[in-house]
């Protein structure tokens, strides 16, 4: 392991630590920020796999810590809906370019805002939970992150913030497993991702999730929802700008 790779792994671990803490508090914003960072630094397949592994661990650990709050009915229906979501991109052997991935990533929060309120999406409704699984898992595979879309199925539900965070963490664990499996089979990422990078990222994801748990307990439901939307929209705009920059300056 070279000195450069050591510092890269250390810096990446710091990013994962901070974004895992953000995700543990706000449910999705940290994953969007981390995908933006990885999308800029790494080739797309490597970014997707590393993001998937770290978020799988982060969300899985968060779901375990908050397991008493998971809405298992929603999770089971989400899983059924998500199962066929990889078939279309798999059939097309779809791997987006770096600019396309960053632009799609940035558009996700804005597209989520365009869903009419009249649709009254609610993950507690069985049909909506199935639709949530299919749409969120599909977008996750193509753009890397689908948290803002996932949030539209929870924002009008009667679940409190702990149940929202716990259930979303469980659904995201499943989606990230699918994403890692998808990109891991389409392209080799071993040259870009060393064991030290995986180790640092996984440990940082667990630490960040654990450290943030007391912060979530102290937040109100109103501040939880307000800050989540603000953070994801700012990050989305930054991702679109970065993607356009890569596209215009190849």
C-alpha positions as CSV (number, residue, x, y, z in Angstrom):
1,X,0.0,0.0,0.0
2,X,1.5,3.3,-1.1
3,X,1.4,6.5,0.9
4,X,-0.9,8.1,-1.7
5,X,-3.4,5.2,-1.4
6,X,-3.2,5.4,2.4
7,X,-4.1,9.1,2.4
8,X,-6.8,8.6,-0.2
9,X,-8.4,5.8,1.9
10,X,-8.1,8.0,5.0
11,X,-9.7,11.0,3.3
12,X,-12.4,8.8,1.8
13,X,-13.0,7.3,5.3
14,X,-13.5,10.9,6.6
15,X,-16.1,11.6,3.9
16,X,-17.9,8.4,4.7
17,X,-17.9,9.2,8.4
18,X,-19.5,12.6,7.9
19,X,-22.0,11.5,5.3
20,X,-23.0,8.5,7.4
21,X,-23.7,10.8,10.3
22,X,-25.8,13.1,8.0
23,X,-27.7,10.0,6.7
24,X,-28.3,8.7,10.2
25,X,-29.9,12.0,11.2
26,X,-31.7,13.0,7.9
27,X,-32.3,9.5,6.4
28,X,-31.0,10.1,2.9
29,X,-29.0,13.3,2.4
30,X,-25.6,11.8,3.3
31,X,-25.9,9.1,0.7
32,X,-26.5,11.8,-2.0
33,X,-23.5,13.8,-0.9
34,X,-21.3,10.7,-0.8
35,X,-22.4,9.6,-4.3
36,X,-21.5,13.1,-5.6
37,X,-18.0,12.9,-4.1
38,X,-17.4,9.3,-5.3
39,X,-18.8,10.1,-8.8
40,X,-16.3,12.9,-9.2
41,X,-13.3,11.0,-7.8
42,X,-13.8,7.5,-9.3
43,X,-14.9,5.8,-12.5
44,X,-18.7,5.2,-12.5
45,X,-18.7,1.4,-11.9
46,X,-16.2,1.8,-9.0
47,X,-18.1,4.7,-7.6
48,X,-21.4,2.7,-7.7
49,X,-19.9,-0.3,-6.0
50,X,-18.0,1.6,-3.3
51,X,-21.1,3.8,-2.6
52,X,-23.2,0.7,-2.6
53,X,-21.0,-1.2,-0.1
54,X,-20.7,1.8,2.3
55,X,-24.3,2.6,2.1
56,X,-25.3,-1.0,2.5
57,X,-23.2,-1.2,5.7
58,X,-24.4,2.3,6.9
59,X,-28.1,1.6,6.2
60,X,-27.9,-1.9,7.5
61,X,-26.3,-0.9,10.7
62,X,-28.8,1.9,11.1
63,X,-31.7,-0.5,10.5
64,X,-30.2,-2.8,13.1
65,X,-29.9,0.0,15.7
66,X,-33.5,1.1,15.0
67,X,-34.9,-2.3,14.3
68,X,-37.7,-1.9,16.8
69,X,-39.1,0.9,14.6
70,X,-39.0,-0.8,11.2
71,X,-42.4,-1.1,9.5
72,X,-42.0,-4.7,8.3
73,X,-45.1,-4.7,6.2
74,X,-43.7,-1.8,4.1
75,X,-40.3,-3.5,3.8
76,X,-41.7,-6.8,2.5
77,X,-43.8,-5.1,-0.1
78,X,-40.9,-2.9,-1.1
79,X,-38.7,-6.0,-1.6
80,X,-41.3,-7.6,-3.9
81,X,-41.6,-4.4,-6.0
82,X,-37.8,-4.0,-6.2
83,X,-37.1,-7.5,-7.4
84,X,-37.8,-6.9,-11.1
85,X,-36.4,-3.3,-11.1
86,X,-32.9,-4.4,-12.3
87,X,-34.2,-6.3,-15.4
88,X,-34.5,-3.3,-17.7
89,X,-31.0,-1.8,-17.2
90,X,-29.5,-5.3,-17.1
91,X,-31.0,-6.1,-20.4
92,X,-29.5,-2.9,-21.8
93,X,-26.2,-3.5,-20.1
94,X,-26.5,0.1,-18.9
95,X,-23.5,1.9,-17.4
96,X,-23.9,5.7,-17.5
97,X,-21.0,8.0,-18.4
98,X,-19.6,10.2,-15.5
99,X,-21.4,13.4,-16.7
100,X,-24.7,11.5,-17.3
101,X,-24.5,9.8,-13.9
102,X,-23.9,13.1,-12.1
103,X,-26.7,14.9,-13.9
104,X,-29.1,12.1,-13.2
105,X,-28.0,12.0,-9.6
106,X,-28.6,15.8,-9.3
107,X,-32.0,15.6,-11.0
108,X,-33.4,13.0,-8.6
109,X,-34.4,15.5,-5.8
110,X,-36.0,17.9,-8.2
111,X,-37.9,15.2,-10.0
112,X,-39.2,14.0,-6.7
113,X,-40.6,17.6,-6.0
114,X,-42.4,17.4,-9.4
115,X,-44.6,14.5,-8.2
116,X,-48.1,16.1,-7.7
117,X,-49.3,16.2,-4.1
118,X,-52.7,15.0,-5.4
119,X,-51.1,11.5,-5.9
120,X,-51.0,11.3,-2.1
121,X,-48.1,8.7,-2.1
122,X,-48.0,6.8,1.2
123,X,-45.8,3.8,1.8
124,X,-48.3,2.5,4.3
125,X,-50.7,1.8,1.4
126,X,-49.8,-1.7,0.0
127,X,-50.0,-0.7,-3.7
128,X,-47.8,2.4,-3.0
129,X,-45.2,0.3,-1.2
130,X,-44.9,-2.1,-4.2
131,X,-44.6,0.9,-6.6
132,X,-42.0,2.4,-4.2
133,X,-39.8,-0.7,-4.4
134,X,-39.9,-0.8,-8.2
135,X,-39.3,2.9,-8.9
136,X,-36.8,3.5,-6.2
137,X,-34.6,0.4,-6.9
138,X,-34.7,1.2,-10.6
139,X,-33.6,4.8,-10.1
140,X,-31.0,3.7,-7.6
141,X,-29.3,1.4,-10.2
142,X,-29.3,4.1,-12.9
143,X,-28.4,7.2,-10.9
144,X,-26.7,5.7,-7.8
145,X,-29.1,7.3,-5.3
146,X,-32.9,7.5,-5.0
147,X,-33.4,8.8,-1.5
148,X,-35.4,11.9,-2.5
149,X,-37.8,9.7,-4.5
150,X,-38.0,7.3,-1.6
151,X,-38.9,10.2,0.7
152,X,-42.0,11.1,-1.3
153,X,-43.5,7.8,-0.2
154,X,-42.9,8.6,3.5
155,X,-43.4,12.3,3.8
156,X,-47.2,12.0,4.1
157,X,-47.3,8.8,6.1
158,X,-48.3,8.8,9.8
159,X,-44.9,7.2,10.8
160,X,-42.8,9.3,13.2
161,X,-39.2,10.2,12.3
162,X,-37.6,7.1,14.0
163,X,-39.9,4.8,12.0
164,X,-39.2,6.7,8.8
165,X,-35.4,6.5,9.3
166,X,-35.5,2.9,10.3
167,X,-37.8,1.7,7.5
168,X,-36.0,3.7,4.9
169,X,-32.7,2.4,6.1
170,X,-33.9,-1.2,5.7
171,X,-35.3,-0.5,2.2
172,X,-32.0,1.2,1.2
173,X,-30.0,-1.7,2.4
174,X,-31.8,-3.9,0.0
175,X,-31.5,-1.5,-2.9
176,X,-27.8,-1.0,-2.4
177,X,-27.2,-4.8,-2.3
178,X,-28.9,-4.9,-5.8
179,X,-26.8,-2.0,-7.0
180,X,-23.5,-3.7,-5.9
181,X,-24.5,-7.0,-7.5
182,X,-25.5,-5.2,-10.7
183,X,-22.3,-3.1,-11.2
184,X,-20.1,-5.8,-9.8
185,X,-21.1,-8.1,-12.6
186,X,-20.9,-5.6,-15.4
187,X,-17.4,-4.3,-14.9
188,X,-14.3,-5.0,-12.9
189,X,-13.6,-2.5,-10.2
190,X,-10.6,-4.2,-8.5
191,X,-8.1,-1.8,-10.0
192,X,-9.8,1.2,-8.5
193,X,-10.9,-0.1,-5.1
194,X,-8.3,-1.6,-2.8
195,X,-9.0,-3.6,0.4
196,X,-7.9,-0.6,2.5
197,X,-10.5,1.7,0.8
198,X,-13.2,-0.8,1.5
199,X,-12.1,-1.3,5.1
200,X,-11.8,2.4,5.9
201,X,-15.2,3.1,4.3
202,X,-17.0,0.3,6.1
203,X,-15.6,1.2,9.6
204,X,-16.4,4.9,9.0
205,X,-19.9,4.1,8.0
206,X,-20.5,2.1,11.2
207,X,-18.9,4.8,13.3
208,X,-20.8,7.7,11.7
209,X,-24.2,5.9,12.1
210,X,-23.5,5.1,15.7
211,X,-22.3,8.6,16.6
212,X,-25.4,10.3,15.1
213,X,-28.0,8.3,16.9
214,X,-28.3,10.7,19.9
215,X,-28.7,13.7,17.5
216,X,-31.7,12.1,15.8
217,X,-33.3,11.6,19.2
218,X,-33.1,15.3,20.0
219,X,-34.5,16.5,16.6
220,X,-38.2,17.5,16.2
221,X,-40.2,16.1,13.3
222,X,-40.5,19.5,11.8
223,X,-36.8,20.3,11.7
224,X,-36.1,16.8,10.5
225,X,-38.2,17.3,7.3
226,X,-37.2,20.9,6.7
227,X,-33.4,20.3,6.8
228,X,-33.6,17.1,4.8
229,X,-35.2,18.9,1.8
230,X,-32.8,21.8,2.0
231,X,-29.7,19.6,2.1
232,X,-30.7,17.4,-0.8
233,X,-31.7,20.3,-3.1
234,X,-28.4,22.0,-2.6
235,X,-26.5,18.8,-3.2
236,X,-28.6,18.0,-6.3
237,X,-27.8,21.4,-7.8
238,X,-24.1,20.9,-7.1
239,X,-24.2,17.5,-8.8
240,X,-25.9,18.8,-11.9
241,X,-23.4,21.6,-12.1
242,X,-20.5,19.2,-11.8
243,X,-22.0,16.9,-14.4
244,X,-22.4,19.7,-16.9
245,X,-18.8,20.8,-16.2
246,X,-17.5,17.3,-17.1
247,X,-19.7,17.2,-20.1
248,X,-18.6,20.6,-21.5
249,X,-14.9,20.1,-20.6
250,X,-14.1,16.5,-21.6
